[in-house]
Amino acid sequence: MTLLGEVVRFTFLSLSITSIYVLVAIGLSIVFGSLKFVNMAHGALYLLGAYVGLFLAYSNSGVEGLLASYAPLGLEWGFGAALLLTPVVVGVLGIAMERLIANPLYDRPMLDQLLITFGALLIVQEFVSIGTGPSGFTYDRPAWATGPIPLPGIGTASRWRIYVIFLTIALLAIILLFYKYTDYGLAVRASTEDAEMTRMLGVRITRPYLLIFAIGAGYAGLAGILGGSTFNVDPQMGIEIVIPALVIVIMGGVGSIRGTIIAALLAGVTFSAVTELWPSMATASIYILAIVVLTLKPQGIVPSVVLEE
Amino acid sequence: MSTDFDVGDGTTFSWERWDRLKESELFVLAAATGFVVLFPWLFVRAPVVSDLLLGYGTLAKSIIIWSIFAVGFNLLLGETGLLSFGHAAFWGLAGYGAGWVAIYSYGHPLLMILAGVVLAAAFAAVVAPVLLRLHTVYFAIVSLAFAQTLFWLSREPFNQWTGGENGLTRMEVEPLFGGVSVSEPLPGVLGTLMGSWMYLLIAVSFVLTIVAVHRIKKSPYGLMFKAIRENETRSTFIGMNVWRYKFAAFVMSATVAGLAGALLTVDTAFVGIRRLWWSASGDVVVMTVIGGLRTLFGPVAGAFVYKWFGGVSDGIPQIGQFWLMTLAVVFAAIVWRYPDGIWGLFTRIGGLLRSLGGDRT
């Protein structure tokens, strides 16, 4: 393969990994920045997204646990339907999470939020594990989402990676436009700057919060499918994504969407590069990156909000 | 609680005396010793009680080792309010340190423990300058990042020294004193109560840890930790060197975690890679919170509940698979509604009984 071909292949690889990170991290980042709510349970949404997608798309014969006697289990609506429906389902679950878990905790110390949402993540993880068994599942993507696309004069690129990247760009554009140009977005941005003042001016921020939480949840759910078909699907995947996602949010600077995207890019490129050169250190490379970045800039790459206790 | 100097006539029992007595170091020493001596007997050998609890010797040792770990962890989280999600690093590293001494030098149990503790403390001192500049979530996540980095490093790049996925084996734990192996039973009544020399070693470490942590908590030095927990900015304003106290708390906590990790290696003569995995950090967080933050014996109760649930319920069909789920629910509920944990429950019941008995303090 030519050098150019290698470069193109690596670019697509790292961008597709970045995409999954950014889709999970964006919801976390907005909620963290505007509500000062740190949500470890965001990983549960990613986990649920992967499993909901799995059961919407296929008939799964590998089901263990309490549901083992119902195997094969699933609706067999196909991969495309799962891609469309899962974000909606997980978005609704996100609304439930906001009302039941997040809302009562907004005024609590960050330490409590961290611990309770960690507990919630464990509960969901165990729920899934008991229901469907601790071992993993795989996504069999249909023909339209697999195989290479020929790029004339350069080589080929994975069709699936290209889809993932463009889907992510479109979704990012939607949330950024929402954030910048709608009244709801304005309310959220205002309360990121100064929540007390915003409320004092008579802006009702509960609805915008709920909506932004649901969108973040939907994105995490979609990322569950994308990530599930790129990495793996098992009950541990929630915590395995939320830690890098939190690392990315913190590295980027809490409250800054731009920072989150930059940090996700950095993490995606680092992860892919280390995967090529030294696969066993790929996961650790993100942590090392975070340690280096936060040692140099303790407030993150794009510091915007000063966090207090 | 009353702190009256009027003690009554000196012969009859009074609650004021009791309140002062139970805070004294000698009482804590006696209580910890009493507990740690009687616990394995009650748990493993006593009639009725041990049958009800389904306890066994290995689990008793593991509970006390994890108790030490949790007490050390609570010294950081409970006293200074710093949540570390990376205590697995100290726990695991000390385990390896103890193993390395046994393999490359001489496996005297005390030497192994010393090596483990020193390694854990040294690692804490090295990472502290990076970690202690960060707050709450930043601190939690970056401490986790350090621990996970250690895990991946010891999994492959350094598997020559750590044994990678297979763990560190082929270590020889030498006799303790005068040719007594740690696995030998203790003589006489001690043997009936506590079992092996290994348990005695763990028990002594436990008592020393409890007394040391108690002394730190009661000292003016420990008061500084609380000041930092309550308000760090204000602590700076009144002229405290906040960083120095946080550093001290962090290294002390890591040292105790290291002691526990090294003890586990001496006990099992094996170090598995999973000790560095984040779930060890998660376990100790759950134990400490369930038991009761900011209390001395709370983490011990938490470690008991956690290990007992995990170790015993596995053997019971139907409910075995729900144990972690149950604990997670209890954990979330405790943080949410009842931050004093199990130990707080005990204190409250005690207080209730006292008020029934006519004590109004």
Interface residues (C-beta under 8 A of the other chain):
Chain A: V38 G65 M110 L111 D112 L114 L115 I116 F118 G119 A120 L122 I123 E126 F127 I130 I239 I243 L246 V247 I250 S280 M281 T283 A284 Y287 I288 A290 I291 L294 T295 P298 L307 E309
Chain B: G81 L83 V130 R133 L134 H135 T136 V137 Y138 A140 I141 V142 L144 A145 F146 Q148 T149 F151 W152 L153 R155 E156 P157 E232 W278 G282 V285 V286 V289 Q321 F322 L324 M325 A328 V329 F331 A332 V335 W336 P339
